[in-house]
Amino acid sequence: MKEYNRIMKKLGWWLIIGLLLVACGGEEPLPTRMVMAVVPTVVPTATITPSPTATPTVTPAPTSVVKTPTPTATPTPEPTVLLRAAEVSRVEILGEPDEAGMIMVQVEGVLPDVCTEVVRGVPRVEEKILYLTVETEREVAAVCDVIETEYVVTYPFFVGNLEPGTYALAVNGQSVPLILGEEASLGELVTINDMRFTVLAEEPVRVEVWVTGRLPNSCAELGEIRQVQVATDEIQLWIPAVTRDEETDCGGRGPRFEHTFDLDVSYLETGVYTIYANELEGSLTIFL
C-alpha cells in the first residue's frame, strides 16, 4: 500500500510538472500529422503569337537573254555610172508648137571628156517656168582622155495644156523666153550693158527701169519687153530687138540705145528681188 501511494505520489508530481510545462510552453509539441496539400501546378496558358511568316525571297532564275543578232548592213554598192547635169551653152526653141502641142528644144554644150555622153532630158513645168534637165552619163572606172567634146541634142516638150502667155524655158541654168498663143515672135535678144531702178513714191508704187545696150544691126529696134517671175524672188525681163526692114542691107554693128520702162510690181510683196534683163543681173528692194 505504501508502495502504491509512493507511486501515485510520483505520478502526481509528474502530472503537476507536466501541467506546468504545458502552461509555460516548454512542453514538447506533439508530433504533427503532416497533411501534404497537393496544389495542382497551374501551367500558365501561353499565348503563342506566331512569328510573322517571313516571305521567302524568291531569287528569280536568271532569264536567258536571247540576243537577236544585229543584221549586217548590206553595203551600198559603189555606183558604177556617174550621172551629172550637162554643161549647157545655148538653148533654142525650134519653131512653133505642132498640132500635138509639142515644141522642139535644141540644146548645145560641151562634154568634159570622150567617155561622157548625153543620155536624157527630163522635163517639168512649174507655173510660168518650163524646166528641162539634160543629164550626162559616164562610167566611173573608165579611163578617158580629157578632151572636151561639143554636143547638140534635141528634145520634145509638151506645152499643149498651157495657157497662152509668156513663159521661161530653163535648161541647166540657161533661160530663154517662150511665147504661146501669140502670133508675134519675141525676136532676137539685145545685149544689155547696164540697168538701173528708180522707185517712185506714188500710190500704187511704181518702179522705173533704165537700160542701155546695143542693137544687133543697123535696122533693128527694140521690140516688146516681156516680164516673167521665174522664182519667188527672181524676175526675168526679155528685151528683144526687131528688124523692121529685112530687104535693106542691115549689116554691120548696131547702134547703142537707152530705154526706160515700168516694171510691173502689182503682184510683188515687200522684199529684195533679183532682176535679170536678158543676161544682165541686178537687185531691187521694194517697200510696199
Secondary structure as UniProt FT lines:
FT   HELIX           2..24
FT   STRAND          81..85
FT   STRAND          87..94
FT   TURN            99..100
FT   STRAND          102..111
FT   TURN            114..115
FT   STRAND          117..126
FT   TURN            127..128
FT   STRAND          129..139
FT   TURN            140..141
FT   STRAND          149..158
FT   TURN            160..161
FT   STRAND          165..171
FT   TURN            172..173
FT   STRAND          174..180
FT   STRAND          188..189
FT   STRAND          191..200
FT   STRAND          206..214
FT   TURN            218..219
FT   STRAND          220..222
FT   STRAND          226..231
FT   TURN            232..233
FT   STRAND          234..238
FT   STRAND          240..243
FT   STRAND          256..263
FT   TURN            266..267
FT   STRAND          271..277
FT   TURN            278..279
FT   STRAND          280..286
//
